[in-house]
Amino acid sequence: MAAARGRGYAAEALRALLELARAHEAARVVGDTGLEKTASQRVIAAAGMRPAGRDAHLAYYESAWPPAPCLPGPGEGAEPEPVAVAGAGVPSTQAG
């Protein structure tokens, strides 16, 4: 596939994969490539993954996202429903 080399297709595909992972609420994606594969390392960096270490043979990369905020459901921190109480709003003058 020499005709596709250097056109950014691999980085575009990896970006799409990362977007898909995030859309499916993945918190983190990790990957690796051989230390001698400098073109692959450029593709991974171009897609936005960050270096996450290396060993004698591999370079590791990751993308991580903070957890999506959860909206409170009924009874889970949401504003309570107003309740009509007889005499509500009238200060008490009796000592308790």
C-alpha positions in Angstrom: 0.0 0.0 0.0 2.8 2.4 -0.8 0.2 4.7 -2.6 -1.4 5.5 0.8 1.8 6.1 2.7 2.3 9.6 4.0 -1.3 10.7 3.3 -2.5 10.7 6.9 -5.0 7.8 6.4 -3.6 5.8 9.3 -3.8 8.8 11.7 -7.3 9.6 10.6 -8.4 6.0 11.2 -6.8 6.0 14.6 -8.5 9.3 15.5 -11.8 7.8 14.5 -11.1 4.7 16.6 -10.4 6.9 19.6 -13.6 8.9 19.0 -15.5 5.7 18.9 -13.9 4.5 22.1 -14.8 7.7 23.8 -18.4 7.7 22.5 -18.7 4.2 24.1 -17.5 5.7 27.4 -14.1 4.1 27.4 -12.0 5.9 30.0 -8.6 5.0 28.4 -7.1 3.5 25.3 -3.6 2.1 25.3 -1.4 1.0 22.4 2.2 0.1 21.6 4.6 -0.1 18.7 8.1 -1.3 18.1 10.9 1.2 18.9 12.2 0.9 15.4 8.8 1.8 13.9 9.2 5.5 13.8 6.5 6.0 11.2 4.0 4.2 13.4 5.1 6.4 16.4 4.4 9.5 14.3 1.0 8.2 13.3 0.1 7.5 17.0 1.3 11.0 18.0 -0.5 12.7 15.1 -3.8 11.0 16.3 -3.3 12.6 19.7 -2.1 9.7 21.9 0.5 10.6 24.5 3.7 8.6 25.3 3.2 6.4 28.3 6.6 4.8 28.6 8.8 2.3 26.9 10.8 -0.8 27.5 13.6 -2.6 25.6 11.3 -3.3 22.6 8.2 -1.2 22.7 7.0 2.3 23.0 3.6 2.7 24.8 1.0 5.3 24.2 -2.3 6.2 25.8 -5.3 8.5 25.5 -7.4 9.0 28.6 -10.5 11.0 29.3 -12.1 12.2 32.6 -15.3 10.3 33.4 -18.4 11.9 32.0 -20.4 13.8 34.5 -23.5 12.0 35.7 -26.7 13.8 36.0 -28.7 13.1 39.1 -31.8 11.0 38.7 -34.9 11.3 40.8 -34.0 11.0 44.4 -30.2 11.2 43.7 -29.4 14.8 44.5 -32.0 16.3 42.2 -34.0 19.2 43.6 -36.8 17.7 45.8 -40.4 18.1 44.7 -42.2 20.9 46.7 -44.5 19.5 49.4 -47.4 21.5 50.7 -47.3 21.7 54.5 -50.0 23.4 56.5 -48.6 26.4 58.2 -45.5 26.4 56.1 -43.8 29.7 55.9 -45.1 30.9 59.3 -42.4 31.2 61.9 -43.0 29.5 65.1 -43.1 31.5 68.3 -43.2 28.6 70.6 -39.9 27.6 72.3 -39.0 24.0 71.6 
